[in-house]
Amino acid sequence: MDFLWEGVEEAVRLIARGDRAVLHAAYNSVACTLTAVLLAAALALPYGAWLALCRPPLARTQVLLLRWGMFTPTVVVGLVVYGLLSRQGPLGSIDQLYTQQAIVAGEFLLAFPVLGALTHAAVAQLDPVVAETARTLGAGRARTLLTVLGEVRLPLAAALLTAFARCFSELGVAVTVGGNLELETRTLASTVVLDLSRGRFGAALAPGLILLGIALLVMLVAGRLERERRR
């Protein structure tokens, strides 16, 4: 027990004094995750709604692929991005491996299927009268799509939180294509693993506590959204 308490005390001290490495890792985690989720949302939300409303050819296959992507291990996604960005890969010339941009690219691939699949599910459960009414009133495809997305805004907000949670605490992409470089690409999750491998339990616990705190915040917001939805 003394070992645990000493680790907690050290972790709290590091956070309280604003340890530069921990704060930079926290910034990287938040910045990369928010960027990836917002970019994915810009494409995945209309795509998921389009699949549900228009039911194009192979729509079921596309939905199955989205659902499969939701459960793809993050390290596999990291390997795919690594293969694309490595010097031998098709995008090696842009020299983006081991950068924040590489982490964003990997997390984009994690967030897109989550947002696409959950958007499709929310719109598919919506009363078809909503879209039909919008079309009757003269709304075009884009306007109808926005109207439908507005009607499912609470499920969409929950989907965004789900995508954020999947990306924020992931490790496979951050290590594989980020390189875990100090004060450059290191994230909270990769900091935990690195410090623990060095036998620094307290230092590893500091970013772990931040991860837990943000996870609690996401859970509280998700709970609030669920209560609003039930009302």
VMD Tcl script that draws the C-alpha trace (Angstrom):
set ca {
  {0.00 0.00 0.00}
  {2.88 2.38 0.73}
  {4.06 1.90 -2.86}
  {0.65 2.90 -4.20}
  {0.27 5.93 -1.95}
  {3.77 7.16 -2.73}
  {2.96 6.85 -6.44}
  {-0.26 8.83 -6.01}
  {1.54 11.53 -4.03}
  {4.23 11.85 -6.70}
  {1.61 11.97 -9.45}
  {-0.33 14.72 -7.67}
  {2.88 16.71 -7.16}
  {3.75 16.47 -10.85}
  {0.30 17.67 -11.87}
  {0.15 20.41 -9.23}
  {3.48 21.93 -10.20}
  {2.59 21.79 -13.89}
  {5.21 19.33 -15.06}
  {6.13 20.36 -18.60}
  {6.24 16.83 -20.05}
  {2.86 15.89 -18.57}
  {1.17 19.10 -19.68}
  {2.58 18.80 -23.20}
  {1.36 15.21 -23.41}
  {-2.08 16.34 -22.26}
  {-2.09 19.12 -24.87}
  {-1.07 16.68 -27.60}
  {-3.79 14.22 -26.61}
  {-6.55 16.83 -26.57}
  {-5.40 18.71 -29.69}
  {-4.88 15.62 -31.85}
  {-8.12 13.99 -30.71}
  {-10.27 17.09 -31.21}
  {-8.79 17.72 -34.65}
  {-9.28 14.12 -35.76}
  {-12.85 13.88 -34.44}
  {-13.93 17.20 -35.98}
  {-12.44 16.31 -39.36}
  {-14.05 12.87 -39.23}
  {-17.40 14.38 -38.21}
  {-17.40 16.74 -41.19}
  {-17.43 13.69 -43.49}
  {-18.91 10.87 -41.43}
  {-22.10 12.60 -40.23}
  {-23.46 13.46 -43.70}
  {-22.20 10.12 -45.02}
  {-24.00 8.12 -42.33}
  {-27.19 10.14 -42.80}
  {-26.98 9.69 -46.59}
  {-26.70 5.92 -46.20}
  {-29.83 5.86 -44.04}
  {-31.91 8.23 -46.15}
  {-30.96 7.31 -49.72}
  {-30.08 3.63 -49.25}
  {-27.67 3.53 -52.19}
  {-26.44 0.30 -53.79}
  {-24.37 -1.78 -51.38}
  {-25.63 0.31 -48.47}
  {-25.74 -2.71 -46.15}
  {-22.18 -3.62 -47.10}
  {-21.02 -0.08 -46.36}
  {-22.75 -0.11 -42.97}
  {-21.16 -3.46 -42.13}
  {-17.74 -2.04 -43.03}
  {-18.37 0.94 -40.76}
  {-19.35 -1.35 -37.90}
  {-16.29 -3.48 -38.52}
  {-14.14 -0.37 -38.39}
  {-15.58 0.50 -34.98}
  {-13.95 -2.59 -33.51}
  {-10.67 -2.58 -35.45}
  {-7.74 -2.61 -32.98}
  {-5.98 0.74 -32.82}
  {-2.57 -0.84 -33.39}
  {-3.80 -2.27 -36.71}
  {-4.92 1.20 -37.78}
  {-1.51 2.46 -36.73}
  {0.17 -0.17 -38.90}
  {-1.91 0.87 -41.92}
  {-1.00 4.55 -41.46}
  {2.63 3.59 -40.88}
  {2.67 1.65 -44.15}
  {1.27 4.65 -45.98}
  {3.63 7.23 -44.44}
  {6.87 5.24 -44.19}
  {9.63 6.04 -46.66}
  {8.80 2.93 -48.68}
  {5.07 3.71 -48.60}
  {3.01 5.58 -51.22}
  {2.94 8.76 -49.09}
  {6.49 8.59 -47.82}
  {7.52 11.64 -49.86}
  {5.46 14.00 -47.68}
  {7.63 13.08 -44.66}
  {4.88 13.09 -42.03}
  {5.74 9.94 -40.08}
  {6.33 10.56 -36.36}
  {4.45 13.85 -36.35}
  {1.24 15.10 -34.78}
  {-0.30 15.06 -38.24}
  {0.33 11.32 -38.45}
  {-1.45 10.82 -35.13}
  {-4.39 12.90 -36.38}
  {-4.55 10.78 -39.54}
  {-4.64 7.57 -37.53}
  {-7.25 8.86 -35.11}
  {-9.32 10.11 -38.04}
  {-9.51 6.51 -39.24}
  {-10.58 5.46 -35.74}
  {-13.27 8.14 -35.42}
  {-14.79 7.96 -38.91}
  {-16.42 4.50 -38.66}
  {-17.71 5.25 -35.15}
  {-19.38 8.47 -36.27}
  {-20.61 7.02 -39.56}
  {-22.16 3.92 -38.02}
  {-23.79 5.74 -35.09}
  {-25.15 8.47 -37.37}
  {-26.62 5.84 -39.68}
  {-28.27 4.11 -36.72}
  {-29.74 7.36 -35.37}
  {-31.12 8.51 -38.73}
  {-32.46 5.05 -39.60}
  {-34.56 5.10 -36.42}
  {-35.96 8.56 -37.16}
  {-39.54 8.88 -38.36}
  {-39.43 9.06 -42.20}
  {-42.04 11.85 -42.00}
  {-39.26 14.30 -41.04}
  {-37.40 13.90 -44.34}
  {-40.62 13.68 -46.36}
  {-41.94 16.91 -44.82}
  {-38.68 18.72 -45.58}
  {-38.85 17.61 -49.22}
  {-42.53 18.59 -49.45}
  {-41.65 22.10 -48.26}
  {-39.15 22.39 -51.09}
  {-35.91 21.54 -49.31}
  {-33.14 20.21 -51.50}
  {-30.93 17.26 -50.63}
  {-28.47 19.30 -48.58}
  {-31.24 21.10 -46.68}
  {-33.08 17.85 -46.03}
  {-29.88 16.29 -44.74}
  {-29.28 19.19 -42.34}
  {-32.89 18.99 -41.14}
  {-32.58 15.29 -40.41}
  {-29.25 15.74 -38.62}
  {-30.81 18.49 -36.52}
  {-33.56 16.12 -35.42}
  {-31.01 13.60 -34.12}
  {-28.61 16.13 -32.58}
  {-28.57 14.45 -29.16}
  {-27.59 11.01 -30.52}
  {-25.01 12.76 -32.71}
  {-23.55 14.52 -29.68}
  {-23.30 11.14 -27.95}
  {-21.60 9.74 -31.05}
  {-19.05 12.55 -30.96}
  {-18.30 11.78 -27.31}
  {-17.92 8.09 -28.14}
  {-15.48 8.88 -30.95}
  {-13.56 11.26 -28.68}
  {-13.27 8.60 -25.97}
  {-12.06 5.98 -28.48}
  {-9.34 8.27 -29.81}
  {-8.29 10.08 -26.65}
  {-7.06 7.08 -24.72}
  {-5.77 5.01 -27.65}
  {-2.17 3.83 -27.66}
  {-1.57 1.91 -30.88}
  {-1.67 4.89 -33.25}
  {0.21 7.24 -30.91}
  {3.17 4.87 -30.57}
  {3.19 3.38 -34.07}
  {3.04 6.56 -36.14}
  {3.69 9.19 -33.46}
  {6.97 7.71 -32.29}
  {6.38 8.77 -28.66}
  {8.81 11.71 -29.02}
  {9.13 13.83 -25.88}
  {7.62 17.33 -26.15}
  {6.64 16.56 -29.74}
  {4.32 13.59 -30.28}
  {4.06 12.00 -26.84}
  {0.47 11.61 -25.59}
  {-0.92 10.81 -22.17}
  {-1.39 7.12 -22.96}
  {2.08 6.70 -24.45}
  {3.60 8.58 -21.49}
  {2.02 6.08 -19.10}
  {3.56 3.14 -20.94}
  {6.99 4.73 -21.28}
  {7.33 5.82 -17.64}
  {6.06 2.48 -16.41}
  {8.64 0.67 -18.57}
  {11.30 2.79 -16.84}
  {10.03 1.82 -13.41}
  {8.66 5.30 -12.65}
  {5.25 4.40 -11.25}
  {4.43 7.84 -9.89}
  {5.39 9.57 -13.13}
  {3.25 7.06 -15.05}
  {0.32 7.64 -12.72}
  {0.25 11.41 -13.33}
  {-0.95 11.21 -16.95}
  {-3.10 8.26 -15.90}
  {-4.95 10.47 -13.42}
  {-5.53 13.09 -16.13}
  {-6.90 10.37 -18.42}
  {-9.25 9.24 -15.65}
  {-10.38 12.81 -15.00}
  {-11.21 13.48 -18.63}
  {-12.92 10.09 -18.91}
  {-15.09 11.05 -15.94}
  {-15.95 14.37 -17.59}
  {-16.93 12.63 -20.83}
  {-19.06 10.15 -18.87}
  {-20.89 12.96 -17.04}
  {-21.61 14.81 -20.28}
  {-22.81 11.58 -21.92}
  {-25.10 10.94 -18.94}
  {-26.53 14.43 -19.24}
  {-27.21 13.90 -22.94}
  {-28.94 10.61 -22.21}
  {-31.24 12.29 -19.67}
  {-32.05 15.02 -22.19}
  {-32.84 12.39 -24.82}
  {-35.25 10.58 -22.51}
  {-37.09 13.82 -21.80}
}
mol new
graphics top color blue
foreach p $ca { graphics top sphere $p radius 0.5 }
foreach p [lrange $ca 0 end-1] q [lrange $ca 1 end] { graphics top cylinder $p $q radius 0.2 }
display resetview
